[in-house]
Amino acid sequence: MTENDFVPAAYTHSIQEGFVTWKAPSNIALIKYWGKTGTQIPANPSISFTLDGCATTTTLKYRKMSLPNEAFSFEIWFEGSLKNAFKPKIETFFKRIETYLPFLKDYHITIETSNTFPHSSGIASSASGMAALALCLLDLEKQLYPAMDPLFFYKKASFIARLGSGSASRSIEGALVLWGAHQETRGSSDLYAIKYPYQVHKVFEDYNDTILLVEEGEKQVSSSVGHDLMQGHPYADRRFAQAHENISKLKDVFASGDLTEFIAIVESEALTLHAMMMTSRPYYLLMKPNTLSIIDTIWEFRRKSKTHVCFTLDAGANVHLLYPESEKEEVIQFIKDELVVYCENGHYICDGIGLGAQKM
């Protein structure tokens, strides 16, 4: 599909006012997306686990105006408070998607949103937030054009979410999602994410993710800046090739349930992500001393316990602890005994693999 496939024909219905609510989860990338071109096009494909508990719920209230506005008419409320500081980002998003959702200037829109996780927890809310907003907007478009195919609905929602936040494209469906064109993965695209189309061993169906909050609050360098620094990066081309290779390797891993190889790929991907940050110009470091202490402690525990617990990292200091359901009791005790001391204010969030967004 091309961008033009997401430009709608004439709508068949008229809607005066109403509201719709969607809940969309965050996700954690196993194969990392780092670097982009054009308008939110990934420099390499990525694969993520869709989470369950860490989610954003967004209500979109809409009222048709007597005449279309020259500018977008909207307001944003976050957890009960008016947030004008969020308007520039949403304004940019609306400008990007107006071609694909031409009804936007016909309505006054009120966006009411909240997260299940604390805003200062260090968990990026852009993926879940933009996914939930995209689904609400697509829901309104489906009311204007009820004949829209359900499969196309989710594909376009991912396409629209991507234009707000690249990783948001992976927060529409679950549980394993791939975004970015990959030669060996049928149906893959740079324009939207797809559910992983190949066999997945049952061990991955109920995987756990405990997020160890090493540093709460916003990170020192934004992901947008980090993506931009991949342009001209001395190791960029090799990194992009590595991501393609690791996705190919995961096909056998997901089919067989080979947790040893899964760990090797996922941890390498996390460290490579941060290696790209440390070798960019300007270079920077988002891991903290406690991040490294957690990694060392995980490696030692895994060696002694023979469990399959592993870590991954986003573009920040926090550590995502991944482990199969069969080892949950032992790993939770390990967290309490040895890892919570490295968490800011002792905070961590227990989550697991989810099935994607849902209408409320």
KEMIDO-301802 format. One record per atom (N, C-alpha, C): x, y, z. Coordinates in pm, whole numbers, plus 50000, padded with zeros to 5 digits. Example, Ala and Ser with C-alpha at 12.3 -4.5 7.8 and 13.67 -1.06 7.14 Angstrom:
% KEMIDO-301802
513194943150780 512304955050780 513204967050780 512854977550708 513674989450714 512905000350787 
% end
This chain:
% KEMIDO-301802
500834988050000 500005000050000 500875012650000 500315023549949 500995036449949 500215046350035 500815058050057 500125068350134 498785071850072 498695071749939 497455075549872 496295066249904 496595053849941 495535044349976 494815048350105 495405057450182 494795061650309 494065075050296 494045080550176 493255092650151 491825088350121 490845092650200 489485087450183 488755093550063 487815085950013 486875091349915 485805099149991 484745103149924 483695110949989 483035102850100 482745109450210 482045102950321 480565101450287 479955091150341 478555088050308 477575092350415 478075095550536 477205099250646 477645112650705 476745118750780 477035131250850 476825129151000 477775133251079 477715132051225 477815145951285 476875149651371 476855163051429 477705164051555 477535154551643 478305154851767 478305140951832 479195139351927 479265126651998 480605125152066 480855113052112 482155110352175 482495095652157 483775092552170 484245078852160 485465077352250 485645065552307 486745063152400 487495050452360 488815051452352 489685039952326 490815039452429 491205027352460 492355024852549 493435017852468 494635023552466 495745017852389 496935015552481 497625004252463 498745001052551 500055006952503 501025007352591 502395010152550 502984997152493 504214997652450 504874985552400 506354986352433 507024975052429 508464974752451 509124967852333 510014975052267 510674969752147 511714959352185 511694948152113 512724937852126 513834940552026 513454943151902 514364948351800 514104963351792 515124971351814 514954985651833 514884993451702 513985002951698 513925012851589 514685025151634 515725028851560 516515040651598 517055047151472 516535058551440 516845065351315 515645065151223 515395076351156 514245077051066 514535086650952 513735085450847 513855094050731 512485099750698 512465110350619 511185115750575 510255118750690 508975115750670 507955118050773 507695105050848 508465103150954 508275091751042 508435078250970 509395077250881 509705064650815 510905058550887 510815046150934 511915040451014 513115036850927 514305039250981 515525035350910 515745020250915 515095013751009 515154999051016 513864993651077 513504981351048 512304975451107 512494972351255 511404970651326 511444967751469 510334957851504 510524950851615 509514941651668 509314944851816 508074944651860 507794947752001 506774938152060 506854936852193 505794930952273 504804942152305 503524939852280 502494949052327 502264946452475 502224957052554 502004955452697 500494955152727 500174952752853 498784951252893 498354962452987 499064963853098 498634973153202 499004987653177 500174990153122 500635003853096 499925009152971 498925017552990 498075021452879 497565035652897 497085041252788 496445054352787 494995052952744 494105059252817 492695059652779 492365073852732 491805074852614 491495087852555 490035088252512 489365098852552 488005101752505 488065113652410 487485111952294 487415122452193 485965127252185 485735139852222 484425145852208 484455155152086 483425154352003 483445162051878 482075168451855 482145180551803 480935188351772 481145195251640 480275192451543 480425198351410 480105213251414 480965221251352 480775235751347 479925239451225 479315251151231 478435255251122 479225257050992 480475261551005 481365262950890 482725257250926 483415251050832 484765245950861 485685257350905 486525254651000 487475264451052 488695265150962 489355276550959 490615277450888 491735270650966 491595270551097 492585264051184 491905252351255 492715243651314 492175232651393 491605238251523 490415233751558 489755238251682 489735226651781 490555227651884 490635216551978 491185221252113 490955213152213 491525215252346 491925201752403 492875201752494 493415189352550 493355189852702 492805179252758 492755177452904 493525164852939 494465166153033 495235154553078 494955152253226 494335140853255 493995136953393 493275148253466 492295154053395 491405163753457 491845178153449 493035180853395 493535194553388 493745198653243 493375211153213 493595216553079 495095217853054 495585212652940 497025212452912 497315219652780 497385232652784 497705240252664 499125237652616 500005233352708 501385230452671 501475218852572 500435210352569 500435198952478 499965202752337 499395214752322 498745218352195 499705218952075 500915224252088 501795224751970 502085211051911 502265200951996 502535187451945 501315181951870 500125184051925 498905179251859 498635187251732 498945200051734 498805208351613 499665202851500 500915199451531 501825193551431 501265180351380 500755172151472 500165159251436 498985161251342 498085170451375 496915172851291 497315177551151 498335185851143 498795190351011 499285178650927 499955169050991 500465157450919 499355148450868 498255147550944 497225137650911 496015143550841 495975156850821 494785163050764 494425157450627 495425154350546 495165148750413 494415135550424 494695127950528 494125114450544 492845114550628 492625125350705 491395127050784 490865141150758 490305143550640 489955157250600 488805163450678 488175155950766 487075161450845 487575169550965 488865169750992 489375175351116 488945189851140 488955197951035 488605212151053 487105214651051 486335203851037 484875205151043 484355204851186 485185200551281 484735197951417 485555205751520 484885209351628 485625213051749 485825200251828 487065197751865 487435185051927 487975187552067 487475179752161 488015179652297 488645166052322 489915166152361 490665153952389 490855152752539 490345142252596 490515139652739 491285126552755 492435127152820 493315115552822 493905113252960 494215100852990 494845097253119 495635084453101 496635082653185 497485070753182 497245061953304 497455049053288 497385039953403 498685040053481 499735045953424 501025046853492 501305061553522 502075064453627 502355078453662 503055085753549 502645098353527 503225106253417 504735107953434 505205108053559 506625110153586 507365097053607 506775085853564 507365072853592 508555069653503 508805077953401 509895074953310 509475065853197 508215061853192 507695053753081 507155063352976 507655062152854 507195071052748 505715068652720 504935079352722 503495078052698 503145081552554 504125085252471 503795089452334 503215078052253 503715065752273 503215054352195 501755051552228 501455049852356 500075046852394 499165058852370 499655070952396 498825082752380 498445085352236 499415084852146 499125087252005 498295075851945 498525063651991 497725052451941 496255054051982 496025057752108 494645059552154 493955070852079 494675081952057 494085093251984 493795089351839 494725082251775 494515077951637 493285069051625 493095060051719 491945051051716 490635058851734 490635068751821 489445077051838 489095084351709 490115089951643 489885097151517 489385087751407 489965075651402 489505065951302 488085061251332 487745060551460 486395056651497 485395066951446 485745079751457 484875090251403 484785089051252 485925086451185 485865085051040 485015073150999 485055062351076 484235050651043 482745053951055 482385062951146 480995067251154 480615075451031 481575082850976 481315090650855 481285081750732 481965070050742 482015060550630 481895046350686 480665042250722 480465029350790 480915017250710 481085018550579 481485007150497 482975003950508 483705011450589 485135009050604 485404994850651 486314988050583 486664974250618 487354973850754 486964964650844 487574964050978 489084962250976 489604954250884 491054952450876 491734965450833 491124972450740 491664985250696 491624995450810 490594994750893 490475003751008 491735003251094 492174991251129 493344989951217 494634993451144 494684990451016 495874993950938 496015009150929 494885015950902 494945030550892 495195036751029 494655030851135 494925036051270 496415035551300 497085024751262 498525023651282 499255033851196 498815035651074 499395045550982 499285059651041 498115063051093 497895076351152 498705077851280 498705067751365 499465068351491 500945070651464 501455064151360 502865065551324 503255080051298 502335087751242 502615101651211 502645110551335 502195105151447 502345112151575 503545107651652 503785094551652 504935088451720 505215075251651 506425073351604 506735061151531 506355048551606 506735047751732 506455035651809 504965033851837 504175044551822 502725043451842 502095034151738 502745032851622 502215023751520 502145009451571 502995006051670 503044992451723 502114990651843 501345000851880 500475000051999 499004998251964 498704994851839 497314992851797 496884978451823 497744968851785 497414954751798 498434947751888 498344934751900 499254926951983 499204912551939 499934903652003 500844906552113 502264909452063 502644903251951 503914906251884 503604914451760 504294925651746 503994934851636 505294938951567 505254939551434 506424943651355 506074956051276 506984965851280 506834978051201 508114980251120 507934982650993 509074985250905 509214974250801 509564978050681 509714968350572 510884959050599 510594945950595 511604935650615 511424925350504 512464922850430 512364914950307 511794901050332 512074895350449 511654881650476 510334880750553 509674891950576 508414891850651 507274896650562 506374887650531 505274890950440 504374901650502 503974911050418 503054921450462 503684932950538 504984932450562 505614943050641 505704955950561 505654967250633 505604980250567 506234990850656 506815000950592 507295012650667 506145021750709 504975020050648 503875029450669 502995025850789 503005013450831 502155008950942 502734996050997 502294992651117 502754980251181 501774968951151 502254956651162 501424944851141 501604935051257 500594927051281 500754916151376 501784906351319 502654901351405 503694892251357 503044880351288 503394877651161 502604868251081 503024853551087 504054850351167 504564836651166 504314829751300 504684817251306 504424809051424 505104814851547 504384814651659 504934819351786 504704808451891 505774803951954 505714793552056 504894798452176 504224789152241 503334792752351 504044799452468 505364797252482 506094803352594 506064818552585 505914823952463 505904838452446 504504844552459 503494836152475 502114841152476 501764848352605 502444845152716 502134851552844 503404856652912 504314862152833 505564867352886 505284879052980 506174881153075 506054891853172 507094902753147 506724914953181 507624926353174 507464934453301 508494934253385 508514942753504 509454954453477 508934966453491 509694978553457 510304984153585 511614984053591 512354988953706 512655003753685 512075012253767 512145026753746 513405032353812 514465032153738 515755037153785 515735052253799 515075058753703 515005073353704 513635077553656 512875084053743 511555088753707 511645102753647 510715106053558 510725119153494 511265118453353 511315129953287 511745130553149 513235128253137 513635121553028 515065119053006 515745131752954 517065131852966 517845143852936 517875147052786 517865136852702 517895138752557 516675131852499 515865138952421 514625133352368 514935122952261 513965114052241 514125103852137 514205110251998 513465121151978 513505127851848 514915132451814 515595138251913 516985142551892 517855130351864 517655119551940 518435107351920 518275101451781 517035101251732 516785096351596 517535104851494 517495117851511 518145126851416 519655124751413 520225121151529 521675119351536 522155106751465 521225098351422 521625086651342 521965090551199 521575102551157 521955107351024 523435111051026 524205104250945 525635106550944 526395099251053 525715091051130 526375083351236 527355073551171 528585072351225 529585063851160 529225049051155 528335044551246 527975030351250 526535027751209 525875037951152 524435036851123 524125025451027 524835024550916 524505014550815 524635000450871 525674998150947 525854984651005 524754981751107 524374991951183 523294990151281 521984986551211 521664993551104 520414990751034 520424976550978 521564972250925 521674958650874 521524948450986 522094951551103 521984942451218 520524940251259 519734950951257 518324949651293 517604940151199 517854941351069 517254932150971 517684917751000 518964915851028 519474902351055 518834896451180 518684904551284 518114899451409 516644895851394 515904903351312 514514899651287 514444886151217 515344883951123 515394870951055 515704859751154 516624862051245 516974851951345 515814848851438 515024859151470 513924857151564 512824848251507 512754846851377 511714838251319 511834824051374 513044818551376 513254805151432 513084805151583 513524815851647 513414816851793 511964816851837 511144824951772 509724825551809 509024812251781 509414805551676 508774792751641 509164781651737 510424781351779 510924770351860 510834772752010 510714785452051 510744788552194 512134788052252 513154790452170 514554790152214 514844802652297 514724801552431 514874813152516 516324817552529 517264808452514 518674812252522 519044821752409 518604818452288 518894827252174 518054840052182 516824839052233 515984850752253 516694860752343 517244856052453 517954864652547 519144871352479 519914863552405 521114868852341 520774880152244 519704878352167 519324888552068 518764900952137 517864898952234 517184910252298 518164918752378 519054912452454 519994920252532 521014927352442 521444920752337 522354927152243 521704939352178 520434938252142 519714949452083 519654961352179 519384958552306 519304969352405 520634976652419 521714969052427 523034975052444 523474982252317 523094976852201 523434983552075 522734997152065 521474997652108 520755010352108 521545021052183 522005017652301 522735027452382 524135029752329 524705019852262 526005021952198 525885032452087 524765032552016 524555042751913 524505056751974 523905057952092 523855070952160 525265075152203 526015065852255 527335069152308 528365071952200 528045068352075 528985070451966 528465080451863 527395087451894 526885097851805 527685110751831 527485120751745 528105133851765 527025144551759 526715150951875 527345148852004 526935135552067 527805130152148 527535117652218 526835120652351 526115110852399 525435112552528 525175098952590 524805099152716 524635086852793 523335087652872 522435078252847 521165078052920 521125067353029 521975057353021 522065047753131 522655054553254 522235050053370 522735055053497 523515043953569 524305047453671 525015036953745 524115025653793 522895028953835 521985018453882 521485009653767 521425015353646 521085007153529 522114996053512 523374999753518 524454989853502 524474979953618 524194984653738 524164975553854 523064965153838 521914969553785 520804960253762 521204949753659 521834954253550 522244944853446 523224934553501 524204938953577 525174929653637 524474919753729 523524924753807 522814916053902 521954905853830 521324909953720 520524900653639 521404889553584 522554893253528 523444883153471 523894873053575 524204877853695 524664868853801 523524859853847 522334865453862 521174857453904 520844846953800 520884850553673 520564840953567 521584829453565 522834832753587 523874822453589 523644812553702 523284817753819 523104809153937 521774801553934 520704808353892 519364802553902 518974794053783 519704795753671 519364788853546 517984792853494 517494804453537 516234809653484 516514816653351 515444821853290 515564828153160 515194842953165 515424849253279 515164863453293 516194871253212 515744881753145 516674890253070 516184904553078 516984913553024 516634927653028 516554933352887 515804944152875 515924952852760 515784967152809 516154976652725 516154990752762 515454998652653 514725008952693 514285019052598 515335030052594 515015041252534 515965052352529 515905060152660 516385053752765 516375059452898 517095050452996 516995053653123 517735046353226 516985034253280 515665033653259 514875023053319 515135009553252 514914998953328 515204985353281 513904977453273 513654971353159 512524962253143 513024948053165 512464941553264 512854927853299 511854918253234 512324910153140 511464900953065 511694886753113 510584879253132 510724865553180 509424857853154 509534844553137 508334836453110 507464834953234 506204832453211 505234831053321 505634819953418 506234809253368 506604797853454 507654801553558 508364812653539 509414816753632 509034829153712 507764832853705 507324845553764 507574846253914 507204835953987 507334836354133 508784838454175 509694831254112 511114832354147 511674846054109 511264851253995 511784864053949 511254875554035 509984875154072 509424885654157 510154886154291 510474874454344 511234874254470 512634879954450 513244876954336 514554882554301 514494897754294 513434902954235 513274917554227 513214923554366 512414917554451 512254922854588 513554921854667 514274910754648 515474908354728 516684916254679 516814917854545 518094922854492 517994934854400 516824937654342 516764948254242 516064960954289 515114959654380 514334971354420 515224982254481 516364978354536 517284987954596 517834997654493 517824993854366 518345002454259 517265011154196 516015009354237 514895016854179 514665029854257 514395040554185 514115053254252 512855051954336 512995055154464 511895053954561 511345039854569 512155029954527 511715015954532 510605012654434 510435020754330 509295019154240 509605009654123 508675000754097 508684992453978 507254989153941 507034985653816 505694982853764 505684968853704 504774960653749 504614947153696 503594947253582 504024942653467 503144942453351 503374929453276 502624927553171 502774915453091 502314918152949 502314907852870 501974909152729 500464910452711 500064920252630 498654922552604 498284920152459 497014921652429 496514918352296 496194930652212 496494942552263 496294954552183 495234963652238 494894973852159 493954984152202 492524978752205 491684985652282 490274981652288 489394994052303 488224993052241 487245003752254 486535002452386 486355013552454 485755013352588 484255016852581 
% end
